[in-house]
Amino acid sequence: MQPGDKVVVTSSVVVYNHPQHRGEAFDMKCSEGDVVNVLTEWKGRPISPTLPVLVAFGRYKAHFRGEEIQFSA
């Protein structure tokens, strides 16, 4: 995955900090967004983060595992 790719959330991921649903459970499944960044290094050193893919859904951004999202058509 590269920054700028269009993706869709394929598995059930519940968040509690979505701006339109603050404080309540919101399932991100079937939401479409754009990849902002894929985290592979920090301060020039390689890292292996648990949630490496940063995806933007309008103003809201969230981190995902690679298997939770797939490319959108």
mmCIF file of the N, C-alpha and C atoms, coordinates in Angstrom:
data_MODEL
# 
_entry.id   MODEL 
# 
loop_
_atom_site.group_PDB 
_atom_site.id 
_atom_site.type_symbol 
_atom_site.label_atom_id 
_atom_site.label_alt_id 
_atom_site.label_comp_id 
_atom_site.label_asym_id 
_atom_site.label_entity_id 
_atom_site.label_seq_id 
_atom_site.pdbx_PDB_ins_code 
_atom_site.Cartn_x 
_atom_site.Cartn_y 
_atom_site.Cartn_z 
_atom_site.occupancy 
_atom_site.B_iso_or_equiv 
_atom_site.pdbx_formal_charge 
_atom_site.auth_seq_id 
_atom_site.auth_comp_id 
_atom_site.auth_asym_id 
_atom_site.auth_atom_id 
_atom_site.pdbx_PDB_model_num 
ATOM 1   N N  . MET A 1 1  ? 0.833   -1.184 0.000  1.00 0.00 ? 1  MET A N  1 
ATOM 2   C CA . MET A 1 1  ? 0.000   0.000  0.000  1.00 0.00 ? 1  MET A CA 1 
ATOM 3   C C  . MET A 1 1  ? 0.872   1.239  0.000  1.00 0.00 ? 1  MET A C  1 
ATOM 4   N N  . GLN A 1 2  ? 0.405   2.211  -0.714 1.00 0.00 ? 2  GLN A N  1 
ATOM 5   C CA . GLN A 1 2  ? 1.120   3.472  -0.842 1.00 0.00 ? 2  GLN A CA 1 
ATOM 6   C C  . GLN A 1 2  ? 0.200   4.624  -0.424 1.00 0.00 ? 2  GLN A C  1 
ATOM 7   N N  . PRO A 1 3  ? 0.760   5.719  0.048  1.00 0.00 ? 3  PRO A N  1 
ATOM 8   C CA . PRO A 1 3  ? -0.067  6.897  0.333  1.00 0.00 ? 3  PRO A CA 1 
ATOM 9   C C  . PRO A 1 3  ? -0.836  7.329  -0.909 1.00 0.00 ? 3  PRO A C  1 
ATOM 10  N N  . GLY A 1 4  ? -2.117  7.644  -0.727 1.00 0.00 ? 4  GLY A N  1 
ATOM 11  C CA . GLY A 1 4  ? -2.978  8.043  -1.833 1.00 0.00 ? 4  GLY A CA 1 
ATOM 12  C C  . GLY A 1 4  ? -3.878  6.934  -2.336 1.00 0.00 ? 4  GLY A C  1 
ATOM 13  N N  . ASP A 1 5  ? -3.609  5.677  -1.971 1.00 0.00 ? 5  ASP A N  1 
ATOM 14  C CA . ASP A 1 5  ? -4.453  4.559  -2.390 1.00 0.00 ? 5  ASP A CA 1 
ATOM 15  C C  . ASP A 1 5  ? -5.824  4.661  -1.724 1.00 0.00 ? 5  ASP A C  1 
ATOM 16  N N  . LYS A 1 6  ? -6.869  4.328  -2.481 1.00 0.00 ? 6  LYS A N  1 
ATOM 17  C CA . LYS A 1 6  ? -8.227  4.272  -1.943 1.00 0.00 ? 6  LYS A CA 1 
ATOM 18  C C  . LYS A 1 6  ? -8.441  2.894  -1.338 1.00 0.00 ? 6  LYS A C  1 
ATOM 19  N N  . VAL A 1 7  ? -8.951  2.849  -0.107 1.00 0.00 ? 7  VAL A N  1 
ATOM 20  C CA . VAL A 1 7  ? -9.171  1.585  0.584  1.00 0.00 ? 7  VAL A CA 1 
ATOM 21  C C  . VAL A 1 7  ? -10.557 1.563  1.221  1.00 0.00 ? 7  VAL A C  1 
ATOM 22  N N  . VAL A 1 8  ? -11.013 0.337  1.539  1.00 0.00 ? 8  VAL A N  1 
ATOM 23  C CA . VAL A 1 8  ? -12.272 0.133  2.249  1.00 0.00 ? 8  VAL A CA 1 
ATOM 24  C C  . VAL A 1 8  ? -11.987 -0.787 3.434  1.00 0.00 ? 8  VAL A C  1 
ATOM 25  N N  . VAL A 1 9  ? -12.636 -0.513 4.571  1.00 0.00 ? 9  VAL A N  1 
ATOM 26  C CA . VAL A 1 9  ? -12.466 -1.331 5.769  1.00 0.00 ? 9  VAL A CA 1 
ATOM 27  C C  . VAL A 1 9  ? -13.307 -2.589 5.587  1.00 0.00 ? 9  VAL A C  1 
ATOM 28  N N  . THR A 1 10 ? -12.669 -3.766 5.656  1.00 0.00 ? 10 THR A N  1 
ATOM 29  C CA . THR A 1 10 ? -13.362 -5.020 5.391  1.00 0.00 ? 10 THR A CA 1 
ATOM 30  C C  . THR A 1 10 ? -13.763 -5.782 6.638  1.00 0.00 ? 10 THR A C  1 
ATOM 31  N N  . SER A 1 11 ? -13.134 -5.513 7.765  1.00 0.00 ? 11 SER A N  1 
ATOM 32  C CA . SER A 1 11 ? -13.499 -6.213 8.998  1.00 0.00 ? 11 SER A CA 1 
ATOM 33  C C  . SER A 1 11 ? -14.121 -5.233 9.983  1.00 0.00 ? 11 SER A C  1 
ATOM 34  N N  . SER A 1 12 ? -14.773 -5.764 10.991 1.00 0.00 ? 12 SER A N  1 
ATOM 35  C CA . SER A 1 12 ? -15.433 -4.936 11.984 1.00 0.00 ? 12 SER A CA 1 
ATOM 36  C C  . SER A 1 12 ? -14.397 -4.311 12.913 1.00 0.00 ? 12 SER A C  1 
ATOM 37  N N  . VAL A 1 13 ? -14.268 -2.981 12.860 1.00 0.00 ? 13 VAL A N  1 
ATOM 38  C CA . VAL A 1 13 ? -13.357 -2.234 13.724 1.00 0.00 ? 13 VAL A CA 1 
ATOM 39  C C  . VAL A 1 13 ? -14.197 -1.177 14.434 1.00 0.00 ? 13 VAL A C  1 
ATOM 40  N N  . VAL A 1 14 ? -14.306 -1.299 15.752 1.00 0.00 ? 14 VAL A N  1 
ATOM 41  C CA . VAL A 1 14 ? -15.125 -0.374 16.532 1.00 0.00 ? 14 VAL A CA 1 
ATOM 42  C C  . VAL A 1 14 ? -14.234 0.713  17.125 1.00 0.00 ? 14 VAL A C  1 
ATOM 43  N N  . VAL A 1 15 ? -14.634 1.977  16.898 1.00 0.00 ? 15 VAL A N  1 
ATOM 44  C CA . VAL A 1 15 ? -13.911 3.121  17.456 1.00 0.00 ? 15 VAL A CA 1 
ATOM 45  C C  . VAL A 1 15 ? -14.876 3.923  18.334 1.00 0.00 ? 15 VAL A C  1 
ATOM 46  N N  . TYR A 1 16 ? -14.302 4.637  19.292 1.00 0.00 ? 16 TYR A N  1 
ATOM 47  C CA . TYR A 1 16 ? -15.113 5.444  20.202 1.00 0.00 ? 16 TYR A CA 1 
ATOM 48  C C  . TYR A 1 16 ? -14.799 6.937  20.080 1.00 0.00 ? 16 TYR A C  1 
ATOM 49  N N  . ASN A 1 17 ? -13.914 7.309  19.156 1.00 0.00 ? 17 ASN A N  1 
ATOM 50  C CA . ASN A 1 17 ? -13.514 8.711  19.041 1.00 0.00 ? 17 ASN A CA 1 
ATOM 51  C C  . ASN A 1 17 ? -13.862 9.317  17.687 1.00 0.00 ? 17 ASN A C  1 
ATOM 52  N N  . HIS A 1 18 ? -14.814 8.742  16.967 1.00 0.00 ? 18 HIS A N  1 
ATOM 53  C CA . HIS A 1 18 ? -15.241 9.301  15.684 1.00 0.00 ? 18 HIS A CA 1 
ATOM 54  C C  . HIS A 1 18 ? -15.970 10.622 15.948 1.00 0.00 ? 18 HIS A C  1 
ATOM 55  N N  . PRO A 1 19 ? -15.648 11.680 15.202 1.00 0.00 ? 19 PRO A N  1 
ATOM 56  C CA . PRO A 1 19 ? -16.209 13.005 15.496 1.00 0.00 ? 19 PRO A CA 1 
ATOM 57  C C  . PRO A 1 19 ? -17.740 13.075 15.473 1.00 0.00 ? 19 PRO A C  1 
ATOM 58  N N  . GLN A 1 20 ? -18.388 12.302 14.621 1.00 0.00 ? 20 GLN A N  1 
ATOM 59  C CA . GLN A 1 20 ? -19.848 12.349 14.535 1.00 0.00 ? 20 GLN A CA 1 
ATOM 60  C C  . GLN A 1 20 ? -20.526 11.407 15.530 1.00 0.00 ? 20 GLN A C  1 
ATOM 61  N N  . HIS A 1 21 ? -19.755 10.527 16.172 1.00 0.00 ? 21 HIS A N  1 
ATOM 62  C CA . HIS A 1 21 ? -20.305 9.553  17.114 1.00 0.00 ? 21 HIS A CA 1 
ATOM 63  C C  . HIS A 1 21 ? -19.465 9.535  18.388 1.00 0.00 ? 21 HIS A C  1 
ATOM 64  N N  . ARG A 1 22 ? -19.102 10.697 18.876 1.00 0.00 ? 22 ARG A N  1 
ATOM 65  C CA . ARG A 1 22 ? -18.187 10.801 20.015 1.00 0.00 ? 22 ARG A CA 1 
ATOM 66  C C  . ARG A 1 22 ? -18.775 10.147 21.263 1.00 0.00 ? 22 ARG A C  1 
ATOM 67  N N  . GLY A 1 23 ? -17.949 9.283  21.899 1.00 0.00 ? 23 GLY A N  1 
ATOM 68  C CA . GLY A 1 23 ? -18.343 8.646  23.137 1.00 0.00 ? 23 GLY A CA 1 
ATOM 69  C C  . GLY A 1 23 ? -19.194 7.406  22.987 1.00 0.00 ? 23 GLY A C  1 
ATOM 70  N N  . GLU A 1 24 ? -19.557 7.043  21.779 1.00 0.00 ? 24 GLU A N  1 
ATOM 71  C CA . GLU A 1 24 ? -20.349 5.839  21.571 1.00 0.00 ? 24 GLU A CA 1 
ATOM 72  C C  . GLU A 1 24 ? -19.647 4.949  20.546 1.00 0.00 ? 24 GLU A C  1 
ATOM 73  N N  . ALA A 1 25 ? -19.957 3.688  20.552 1.00 0.00 ? 25 ALA A N  1 
ATOM 74  C CA . ALA A 1 25 ? -19.325 2.735  19.643 1.00 0.00 ? 25 ALA A CA 1 
ATOM 75  C C  . ALA A 1 25 ? -19.761 3.002  18.208 1.00 0.00 ? 25 ALA A C  1 
ATOM 76  N N  . PHE A 1 26 ? -18.796 3.024  17.292 1.00 0.00 ? 26 PHE A N  1 
ATOM 77  C CA . PHE A 1 26 ? -19.067 3.214  15.867 1.00 0.00 ? 26 PHE A CA 1 
ATOM 78  C C  . PHE A 1 26 ? -18.244 2.200  15.098 1.00 0.00 ? 26 PHE A C  1 
ATOM 79  N N  . ASP A 1 27 ? -18.898 1.382  14.283 1.00 0.00 ? 27 ASP A N  1 
ATOM 80  C CA . ASP A 1 27 ? -18.225 0.353  13.496 1.00 0.00 ? 27 ASP A CA 1 
ATOM 81  C C  . ASP A 1 27 ? -17.754 0.959  12.174 1.00 0.00 ? 27 ASP A C  1 
ATOM 82  N N  . MET A 1 28 ? -16.469 0.846  11.901 1.00 0.00 ? 28 MET A N  1 
ATOM 83  C CA . MET A 1 28 ? -15.877 1.419  10.690 1.00 0.00 ? 28 MET A CA 1 
ATOM 84  C C  . MET A 1 28 ? -16.023 0.519  9.454  1.00 0.00 ? 28 MET A C  1 
ATOM 85  N N  . LYS A 1 29 ? -16.613 -0.672 9.607  1.00 0.00 ? 29 LYS A N  1 
ATOM 86  C CA . LYS A 1 29 ? -16.741 -1.611 8.491  1.00 0.00 ? 29 LYS A CA 1 
ATOM 87  C C  . LYS A 1 29 ? -17.470 -0.952 7.323  1.00 0.00 ? 29 LYS A C  1 
ATOM 88  N N  . CYS A 1 30 ? -16.980 -1.174 6.122  1.00 0.00 ? 30 CYS A N  1 
ATOM 89  C CA . CYS A 1 30 ? -17.505 -0.643 4.855  1.00 0.00 ? 30 CYS A CA 1 
ATOM 90  C C  . CYS A 1 30 ? -17.217 0.846  4.652  1.00 0.00 ? 30 CYS A C  1 
ATOM 91  N N  . SER A 1 31 ? -16.442 1.471  5.517  1.00 0.00 ? 31 SER A N  1 
ATOM 92  C CA . SER A 1 31 ? -16.058 2.872  5.334  1.00 0.00 ? 31 SER A CA 1 
ATOM 93  C C  . SER A 1 31 ? -14.929 2.953  4.308  1.00 0.00 ? 31 SER A C  1 
ATOM 94  N N  . GLU A 1 32 ? -14.987 3.956  3.444  1.00 0.00 ? 32 GLU A N  1 
ATOM 95  C CA . GLU A 1 32 ? -13.962 4.149  2.416  1.00 0.00 ? 32 GLU A CA 1 
ATOM 96  C C  . GLU A 1 32 ? -13.121 5.367  2.754  1.00 0.00 ? 32 GLU A C  1 
ATOM 97  N N  . GLY A 1 33 ? -11.810 5.247  2.512  1.00 0.00 ? 33 GLY A N  1 
ATOM 98  C CA . GLY A 1 33 ? -10.909 6.353  2.794  1.00 0.00 ? 33 GLY A CA 1 
ATOM 99  C C  . GLY A 1 33 ? -9.648  6.274  1.962  1.00 0.00 ? 33 GLY A C  1 
ATOM 100 N N  . ASP A 1 34 ? -8.712  7.162  2.239  1.00 0.00 ? 34 ASP A N  1 
ATOM 101 C CA . ASP A 1 34 ? -7.445  7.236  1.519  1.00 0.00 ? 34 ASP A CA 1 
ATOM 102 C C  . ASP A 1 34 ? -6.298  6.947  2.475  1.00 0.00 ? 34 ASP A C  1 
ATOM 103 N N  . VAL A 1 35 ? -5.326  6.163  2.008  1.00 0.00 ? 35 VAL A N  1 
ATOM 104 C CA . VAL A 1 35 ? -4.139  5.879  2.811  1.00 0.00 ? 35 VAL A CA 1 
ATOM 105 C C  . VAL A 1 35 ? -3.315  7.162  2.903  1.00 0.00 ? 35 VAL A C  1 
ATOM 106 N N  . VAL A 1 36 ? -2.982  7.564  4.126  1.00 0.00 ? 36 VAL A N  1 
ATOM 107 C CA . VAL A 1 36 ? -2.173  8.756  4.360  1.00 0.00 ? 36 VAL A CA 1 
ATOM 108 C C  . VAL A 1 36 ? -0.710  8.373  4.482  1.00 0.00 ? 36 VAL A C  1 
ATOM 109 N N  . ASN A 1 37 ? -0.450  7.282  5.231  1.00 0.00 ? 37 ASN A N  1 
ATOM 110 C CA . ASN A 1 37 ? 0.923   6.890  5.488  1.00 0.00 ? 37 ASN A CA 1 
ATOM 111 C C  . ASN A 1 37 ? 0.958   5.424  5.894  1.00 0.00 ? 37 ASN A C  1 
ATOM 112 N N  . VAL A 1 38 ? 2.063   4.757  5.571  1.00 0.00 ? 38 VAL A N  1 
ATOM 113 C CA . VAL A 1 38 ? 2.333   3.408  6.047  1.00 0.00 ? 38 VAL A CA 1 
ATOM 114 C C  . VAL A 1 38 ? 3.596   3.498  6.887  1.00 0.00 ? 38 VAL A C  1 
ATOM 115 N N  . LEU A 1 39 ? 3.456   3.281  8.182  1.00 0.00 ? 39 LEU A N  1 
ATOM 116 C CA . LEU A 1 39 ? 4.558   3.480  9.114  1.00 0.00 ? 39 LEU A CA 1 
ATOM 117 C C  . LEU A 1 39 ? 5.532   2.309  9.059  1.00 0.00 ? 39 LEU A C  1 
ATOM 118 N N  . THR A 1 40 ? 6.787   2.602  8.693  1.00 0.00 ? 40 THR A N  1 
ATOM 119 C CA . THR A 1 40 ? 7.818   1.573  8.633  1.00 0.00 ? 40 THR A CA 1 
ATOM 120 C C  . THR A 1 40 ? 9.084   1.993  9.376  1.00 0.00 ? 40 THR A C  1 
ATOM 121 N N  . GLU A 1 41 ? 9.225   3.293  9.635  1.00 0.00 ? 41 GLU A N  1 
ATOM 122 C CA . GLU A 1 41 ? 10.406  3.752  10.360 1.00 0.00 ? 41 GLU A CA 1 
ATOM 123 C C  . GLU A 1 41 ? 10.057  4.945  11.228 1.00 0.00 ? 41 GLU A C  1 
ATOM 124 N N  . TRP A 1 42 ? 10.866  5.146  12.281 1.00 0.00 ? 42 TRP A N  1 
ATOM 125 C CA . TRP A 1 42 ? 10.712  6.259  13.199 1.00 0.00 ? 42 TRP A CA 1 
ATOM 126 C C  . TRP A 1 42 ? 12.098  6.789  13.520 1.00 0.00 ? 42 TRP A C  1 
ATOM 127 N N  . LYS A 1 43 ? 12.303  8.050  13.228 1.00 0.00 ? 43 LYS A N  1 
ATOM 128 C CA . LYS A 1 43 ? 13.603  8.704  13.421 1.00 0.00 ? 43 LYS A CA 1 
ATOM 129 C C  . LYS A 1 43 ? 14.721  7.937  12.715 1.00 0.00 ? 43 LYS A C  1 
ATOM 130 N N  . GLY A 1 44 ? 14.419  7.446  11.521 1.00 0.00 ? 44 GLY A N  1 
ATOM 131 C CA . GLY A 1 44 ? 15.428  6.765  10.711 1.00 0.00 ? 44 GLY A CA 1 
ATOM 132 C C  . GLY A 1 44 ? 15.677  5.314  11.076 1.00 0.00 ? 44 GLY A C  1 
ATOM 133 N N  . ARG A 1 45 ? 14.955  4.789  12.057 1.00 0.00 ? 45 ARG A N  1 
ATOM 134 C CA . ARG A 1 45 ? 15.151  3.407  12.475 1.00 0.00 ? 45 ARG A CA 1 
ATOM 135 C C  . ARG A 1 45 ? 13.924  2.579  12.076 1.00 0.00 ? 45 ARG A C  1 
ATOM 136 N N  . PRO A 1 46 ? 14.121  1.358  11.597 1.00 0.00 ? 46 PRO A N  1 
ATOM 137 C CA . PRO A 1 46 ? 12.979  0.527  11.218 1.00 0.00 ? 46 PRO A CA 1 
ATOM 138 C C  . PRO A 1 46 ? 12.148  0.126  12.441 1.00 0.00 ? 46 PRO A C  1 
ATOM 139 N N  . ILE A 1 47 ? 10.819  0.115  12.264 1.00 0.00 ? 47 ILE A N  1 
ATOM 140 C CA . ILE A 1 47 ? 9.908   -0.284 13.331 1.00 0.00 ? 47 ILE A CA 1 
ATOM 141 C C  . ILE A 1 47 ? 8.892   -1.285 12.783 1.00 0.00 ? 47 ILE A C  1 
ATOM 142 N N  . SER A 1 48 ? 8.221   -1.991 13.668 1.00 0.00 ? 48 SER A N  1 
ATOM 143 C CA . SER A 1 48 ? 7.155   -2.911 13.273 1.00 0.00 ? 48 SER A CA 1 
ATOM 144 C C  . SER A 1 48 ? 5.918   -2.625 14.123 1.00 0.00 ? 48 SER A C  1 
ATOM 145 N N  . PRO A 1 49 ? 5.166   -1.577 13.784 1.00 0.00 ? 49 PRO A N  1 
ATOM 146 C CA . PRO A 1 49 ? 4.009   -1.195 14.587 1.00 0.00 ? 49 PRO A CA 1 
ATOM 147 C C  . PRO A 1 49 ? 2.859   -2.189 14.446 1.00 0.00 ? 49 PRO A C  1 
ATOM 148 N N  . THR A 1 50 ? 2.004   -2.229 15.451 1.00 0.00 ? 50 THR A N  1 
ATOM 149 C CA . THR A 1 50 ? 0.834   -3.102 15.433 1.00 0.00 ? 50 THR A CA 1 
ATOM 150 C C  . THR A 1 50 ? -0.196  -2.618 14.423 1.00 0.00 ? 50 THR A C  1 
ATOM 151 N N  . LEU A 1 51 ? -0.392  -1.310 14.327 1.00 0.00 ? 51 LEU A N  1 
ATOM 152 C CA . LEU A 1 51 ? -1.367  -0.713 13.404 1.00 0.00 ? 51 LEU A CA 1 
ATOM 153 C C  . LEU A 1 51 ? -0.627  0.242  12.463 1.00 0.00 ? 51 LEU A C  1 
ATOM 154 N N  . PRO A 1 52 ? 0.010   -0.280 11.408 1.00 0.00 ? 52 PRO A N  1 
ATOM 155 C CA . PRO A 1 52 ? 0.910   0.542  10.606 1.00 0.00 ? 52 PRO A CA 1 
ATOM 156 C C  . PRO A 1 52 ? 0.268   1.425  9.535  1.00 0.00 ? 52 PRO A C  1 
ATOM 157 N N  . VAL A 1 53 ? -0.984  1.194  9.168  1.00 0.00 ? 53 VAL A N  1 
ATOM 158 C CA . VAL A 1 53 ? -1.582  1.926  8.049  1.00 0.00 ? 53 VAL A CA 1 
ATOM 159 C C  . VAL A 1 53 ? -2.487  3.035  8.576  1.00 0.00 ? 53 VAL A C  1 
ATOM 160 N N  . LEU A 1 54 ? -2.161  4.277  8.243  1.00 0.00 ? 54 LEU A N  1 
ATOM 161 C CA . LEU A 1 54 ? -2.954  5.435  8.642  1.00 0.00 ? 54 LEU A CA 1 
ATOM 162 C C  . LEU A 1 54 ? -3.881  5.794  7.485  1.00 0.00 ? 54 LEU A C  1 
ATOM 163 N N  . VAL A 1 55 ? -5.200  5.792  7.763  1.00 0.00 ? 55 VAL A N  1 
ATOM 164 C CA . VAL A 1 55 ? -6.208  6.044  6.731  1.00 0.00 ? 55 VAL A CA 1 
ATOM 165 C C  . VAL A 1 55 ? -7.037  7.258  7.131  1.00 0.00 ? 55 VAL A C  1 
ATOM 166 N N  . ALA A 1 56 ? -7.303  8.137  6.149  1.00 0.00 ? 56 ALA A N  1 
ATOM 167 C CA . ALA A 1 56 ? -8.118  9.329  6.386  1.00 0.00 ? 56 ALA A CA 1 
ATOM 168 C C  . ALA A 1 56 ? -9.505  9.121  5.801  1.00 0.00 ? 56 ALA A C  1 
ATOM 169 N N  . PHE A 1 57 ? -10.512 9.444  6.604  1.00 0.00 ? 57 PHE A N  1 
ATOM 170 C CA . PHE A 1 57 ? -11.916 9.415  6.193  1.00 0.00 ? 57 PHE A CA 1 
ATOM 171 C C  . PHE A 1 57 ? -12.429 10.839 6.316  1.00 0.00 ? 57 PHE A C  1 
ATOM 172 N N  . GLY A 1 58 ? -12.131 11.662 5.330  1.00 0.00 ? 58 GLY A N  1 
ATOM 173 C CA . GLY A 1 58 ? -12.450 13.082 5.448  1.00 0.00 ? 58 GLY A CA 1 
ATOM 174 C C  . GLY A 1 58 ? -11.497 13.711 6.451  1.00 0.00 ? 58 GLY A C  1 
ATOM 175 N N  . ARG A 1 59 ? -12.045 14.312 7.520  1.00 0.00 ? 59 ARG A N  1 
ATOM 176 C CA . ARG A 1 59 ? -11.208 14.920 8.557  1.00 0.00 ? 59 ARG A CA 1 
ATOM 177 C C  . ARG A 1 59 ? -10.720 13.907 9.581  1.00 0.00 ? 59 ARG A C  1 
ATOM 178 N N  . TYR A 1 60 ? -11.373 12.771 9.681  1.00 0.00 ? 60 TYR A N  1 
ATOM 179 C CA . TYR A 1 60 ? -11.046 11.761 10.692 1.00 0.00 ? 60 TYR A CA 1 
ATOM 180 C C  . TYR A 1 60 ? -9.979  10.803 10.168 1.00 0.00 ? 60 TYR A C  1 
ATOM 181 N N  . LYS A 1 61 ? -8.977  10.499 10.994 1.00 0.00 ? 61 LYS A N  1 
ATOM 182 C CA . LYS A 1 61 ? -7.916  9.564  10.628 1.00 0.00 ? 61 LYS A CA 1 
ATOM 183 C C  . LYS A 1 61 ? -7.854  8.451  11.660 1.00 0.00 ? 61 LYS A C  1 
ATOM 184 N N  . ALA A 1 62 ? -7.561  7.227  11.183 1.00 0.00 ? 62 ALA A N  1 
ATOM 185 C CA . ALA A 1 62 ? -7.461  6.077  12.078 1.00 0.00 ? 62 ALA A CA 1 
ATOM 186 C C  . ALA A 1 62 ? -6.374  5.139  11.582 1.00 0.00 ? 62 ALA A C  1 
ATOM 187 N N  . HIS A 1 63 ? -5.801  4.372  12.503 1.00 0.00 ? 63 HIS A N  1 
ATOM 188 C CA . HIS A 1 63 ? -4.765  3.393  12.191 1.00 0.00 ? 63 HIS A CA 1 
ATOM 189 C C  . HIS A 1 63 ? -5.393  2.008  12.049 1.00 0.00 ? 63 HIS A C  1 
ATOM 190 N N  . PHE A 1 64 ? -4.899  1.223  11.079 1.00 0.00 ? 64 PHE A N  1 
ATOM 191 C CA . PHE A 1 64 ? -5.423  -0.118 10.828 1.00 0.00 ? 64 PHE A CA 1 
ATOM 192 C C  . PHE A 1 64 ? -4.295  -1.098 10.575 1.00 0.00 ? 64 PHE A C  1 
ATOM 193 N N  . ARG A 1 65 ? -4.601  -2.382 10.759 1.00 0.00 ? 65 ARG A N  1 
ATOM 194 C CA . ARG A 1 65 ? -3.703  -3.456 10.333 1.00 0.00 ? 65 ARG A CA 1 
ATOM 195 C C  . ARG A 1 65 ? -3.915  -3.647 8.835  1.00 0.00 ? 65 ARG A C  1 
ATOM 196 N N  . GLY A 1 66 ? -2.951  -4.223 8.163  1.00 0.00 ? 66 GLY A N  1 
ATOM 197 C CA . GLY A 1 66 ? -3.069  -4.466 6.724  1.00 0.00 ? 66 GLY A CA 1 
ATOM 198 C C  . GLY A 1 66 ? -4.196  -5.388 6.352  1.00 0.00 ? 66 GLY A C  1 
ATOM 199 N N  . GLU A 1 67 ? -4.529  -6.372 7.206  1.00 0.00 ? 67 GLU A N  1 
ATOM 200 C CA . GLU A 1 67 ? -5.585  -7.323 6.886  1.00 0.00 ? 67 GLU A CA 1 
ATOM 201 C C  . GLU A 1 67 ? -6.995  -6.786 7.166  1.00 0.00 ? 67 GLU A C  1 
ATOM 202 N N  . GLU A 1 68 ? -7.117  -5.627 7.799  1.00 0.00 ? 68 GLU A N  1 
ATOM 203 C CA . GLU A 1 68 ? -8.417  -5.040 8.087  1.00 0.00 ? 68 GLU A CA 1 
ATOM 204 C C  . GLU A 1 68 ? -8.953  -4.179 6.937  1.00 0.00 ? 68 GLU A C  1 
ATOM 205 N N  . ILE A 1 69 ? -8.093  -3.877 5.976  1.00 0.00 ? 69 ILE A N  1 
ATOM 206 C CA . ILE A 1 69 ? -8.485  -3.031 4.847  1.00 0.00 ? 69 ILE A CA 1 
ATOM 207 C C  . ILE A 1 69 ? -8.071  -3.681 3.542  1.00 0.00 ? 69 ILE A C  1 
ATOM 208 N N  . GLN A 1 70 ? -8.730  -3.262 2.447  1.00 0.00 ? 70 GLN A N  1 
ATOM 209 C CA . GLN A 1 70 ? -8.334  -3.721 1.112  1.00 0.00 ? 70 GLN A CA 1 
ATOM 210 C C  . GLN A 1 70 ? -8.555  -2.591 0.120  1.00 0.00 ? 70 GLN A C  1 
ATOM 211 N N  . PHE A 1 71 ? -7.925  -2.730 -1.041 1.00 0.00 ? 71 PHE A N  1 
ATOM 212 C CA . PHE A 1 71 ? -8.027  -1.699 -2.066 1.00 0.00 ? 71 PHE A CA 1 
ATOM 213 C C  . PHE A 1 71 ? -9.470  -1.549 -2.528 1.00 0.00 ? 71 PHE A C  1 
ATOM 214 N N  . SER A 1 72 ? -9.876  -0.315 -2.778 1.00 0.00 ? 72 SER A N  1 
ATOM 215 C CA . SER A 1 72 ? -11.235 -0.007 -3.248 1.00 0.00 ? 72 SER A CA 1 
ATOM 216 C C  . SER A 1 72 ? -11.221 0.148  -4.758 1.00 0.00 ? 72 SER A C  1 
ATOM 217 N N  . ALA A 1 73 ? -12.318 -0.165 -5.378 1.00 0.00 ? 73 ALA A N  1 
ATOM 218 C CA . ALA A 1 73 ? -12.417 -0.073 -6.847 1.00 0.00 ? 73 ALA A CA 1 
ATOM 219 C C  . ALA A 1 73 ? -12.694 1.341  -7.294 1.00 0.00 ? 73 ALA A C  1 
# 
